[in-house]
Amino acid sequence: MNEKAVIAKRVAQLLHDGDVVNLGIGLPTMVANYIPEGMDITFQSENGFLGLGPAPEQGKEDCELVNAGGIPSSIVPGGMFFDSATSFGIIRGGHVDATVLGAMEVDEKGNLANWKIPGKMVPGMGGAMDLVVGANTVIIAMVHTQKGKPKILKQCTLPLTAKEQVNIIVTEMALMRVTDKGLVLEELGPEATVEDVIAATEAKLIISPNLKRFGLDE
Amino acid sequence: MINKIISINEAIEKVQDNMTIMVGGFLANGSPESLIDALVASNVKNLTLICNDTGFPDKGVGKMVVSKQFKKIIASHVGTNPETANQMNSGTTEVCLTPQGTLAEKIRCGGNGLGGFYTPTGIGTEAEEGKEKKIINGKEYIFEMPLRADVALLKASVVDKKGNMVFNKTTKNFNPIMATAADLVIVEAEKIVEVGEINPEHVMCSGIFVDYIVGGGK
């Protein structure tokens, strides 16, 4: 399994039967491919529907049914379309159990930066600021470092998307949880050692006494 | 019955230099492409745009960005249109990035007679700069003002001659909320039908908000 598949699969295992989940663009979208059998997850798409389904077969795309990245998508039975105010009412109102997003930087206090690199790239926050504040559990799914440079920091340097909202960080190397005491290393990826994770992380890590490896075969 | 159906040329004459316009659509899904094309040809300029995003250089409201018709853009995301970034960086266009849920709710307030709202979105980020903050039940909120426009340009799938609208799938997005929040509302219809042909149970936005209907929607 490649590193992105490892991350997506571990994140999928964090979800619960019956959850309403919003997946961000890119790697987080892959989480949908690894939902354990028998688990019923309703995916929310912030452009305006519940019941986001798999990508349509080639040739069967519907240009009036797109996901939040503007890509042709599908809706499953039991889904519903709505306008943008309703969509964000669902998000801010605490009706989304979990959101999975990527990050440029995340820090040990649970601060997240993923919308702006001043002077270089200012795409905008889109729905990310609302999702991170509104969803009950915020999961960051990302490759552990950016070309070898740590992305999990003591303190974010880029403009924040949200303050102290991140709960769990999953990378190919580790699963870490943000707690009152700091960032706790709870699990190691298939090939990582504690030393590897510490070396690739700027934030101070508290090693869980129950440290284990991802149970990807479970 | 008042005849609301006008030609594209008559419609775009309602949009004049220095006006504020709202344009429906999410990454150009549900955008009034025929009206946008006619506005590009009209050379109307110094407009303020309120739209979820700036589409693409060749699709949606992004075509008007390329033809440099905006002095100010209020949007949640501009990353899919490099021309917006060019104009932002060169200082020719002011870009005001707003969290998507906040943008939707500002428009909803503008159309619903409300003086604004308190949202937790953006606390601890650049989005809170210069805004009143308040603690309600122990949680911190930012005060956001309502937003209105001179003209709203919408896209609907089916419109009856009174202006009652149906939006297919994810083309709904900002269209029905913008219908309530502008002094003049023009809807581009893919299909125009007689009054009564749309079951009242299926009308998604009332014709009372609509001033003019333009046929020929793509």
Chai-1 contact restraints between the chains, C-beta under 6 A:
chainA,res_idxA,chainB,res_idxB,connection_type,confidence,min_distance_angstrom,max_distance_angstrom,comment,restraint_id
A,N47,B,F26,contact,1.0,0.0,6.0,A-B,restraint_1
A,N47,B,T170,contact,1.0,0.0,6.0,A-B,restraint_2
A,N47,B,N173,contact,1.0,0.0,6.0,A-B,restraint_3
A,G48,B,T170,contact,1.0,0.0,6.0,A-B,restraint_4
A,G48,B,K172,contact,1.0,0.0,6.0,A-B,restraint_5
A,G48,B,N173,contact,1.0,0.0,6.0,A-B,restraint_6
A,E64,B,N168,contact,1.0,0.0,6.0,A-B,restraint_7
A,E64,B,K169,contact,1.0,0.0,6.0,A-B,restraint_8
A,E64,B,T171,contact,1.0,0.0,6.0,A-B,restraint_9
A,L65,B,K169,contact,1.0,0.0,6.0,A-B,restraint_10
A,L65,B,T170,contact,1.0,0.0,6.0,A-B,restraint_11
A,V66,B,N29,contact,1.0,0.0,6.0,A-B,restraint_12
A,V66,B,T170,contact,1.0,0.0,6.0,A-B,restraint_13
A,G70,B,L27,contact,1.0,0.0,6.0,A-B,restraint_14
A,F81,B,K169,contact,1.0,0.0,6.0,A-B,restraint_15
A,F81,B,K172,contact,1.0,0.0,6.0,A-B,restraint_16
A,D83,B,K172,contact,1.0,0.0,6.0,A-B,restraint_17
A,D83,B,P176,contact,1.0,0.0,6.0,A-B,restraint_18
A,D83,B,I177,contact,1.0,0.0,6.0,A-B,restraint_19
A,S84,B,A104,contact,1.0,0.0,6.0,A-B,restraint_20
A,S84,B,N173,contact,1.0,0.0,6.0,A-B,restraint_21
A,S84,B,F174,contact,1.0,0.0,6.0,A-B,restraint_22
A,A85,B,A104,contact,1.0,0.0,6.0,A-B,restraint_23
A,A85,B,E105,contact,1.0,0.0,6.0,A-B,restraint_24
A,A85,B,R108,contact,1.0,0.0,6.0,A-B,restraint_25
A,A85,B,I177,contact,1.0,0.0,6.0,A-B,restraint_26
A,F88,B,G101,contact,1.0,0.0,6.0,A-B,restraint_27
A,F88,B,A104,contact,1.0,0.0,6.0,A-B,restraint_28
A,R92,B,G101,contact,1.0,0.0,6.0,A-B,restraint_29
A,P123,B,G79,contact,1.0,0.0,6.0,A-B,restraint_30
A,G124,B,S76,contact,1.0,0.0,6.0,A-B,restraint_31
A,G124,B,H77,contact,1.0,0.0,6.0,A-B,restraint_32
A,G124,B,V78,contact,1.0,0.0,6.0,A-B,restraint_33
A,G124,B,L97,contact,1.0,0.0,6.0,A-B,restraint_34
A,M125,B,P99,contact,1.0,0.0,6.0,A-B,restraint_35
A,G126,B,S76,contact,1.0,0.0,6.0,A-B,restraint_36
A,G126,B,H77,contact,1.0,0.0,6.0,A-B,restraint_37
A,G126,B,Q100,contact,1.0,0.0,6.0,A-B,restraint_38
A,G127,B,Q100,contact,1.0,0.0,6.0,A-B,restraint_39
A,M129,B,P99,contact,1.0,0.0,6.0,A-B,restraint_40
A,M129,B,T121,contact,1.0,0.0,6.0,A-B,restraint_41
A,M129,B,G122,contact,1.0,0.0,6.0,A-B,restraint_42
A,D130,B,P99,contact,1.0,0.0,6.0,A-B,restraint_43
A,D130,B,G101,contact,1.0,0.0,6.0,A-B,restraint_44
A,D130,B,T121,contact,1.0,0.0,6.0,A-B,restraint_45
A,V133,B,P120,contact,1.0,0.0,6.0,A-B,restraint_46
A,V133,B,T121,contact,1.0,0.0,6.0,A-B,restraint_47
A,P159,B,E126,contact,1.0,0.0,6.0,A-B,restraint_48
A,L160,B,G124,contact,1.0,0.0,6.0,A-B,restraint_49
A,L160,B,T125,contact,1.0,0.0,6.0,A-B,restraint_50
A,K163,B,I123,contact,1.0,0.0,6.0,A-B,restraint_51
A,K163,B,G124,contact,1.0,0.0,6.0,A-B,restraint_52
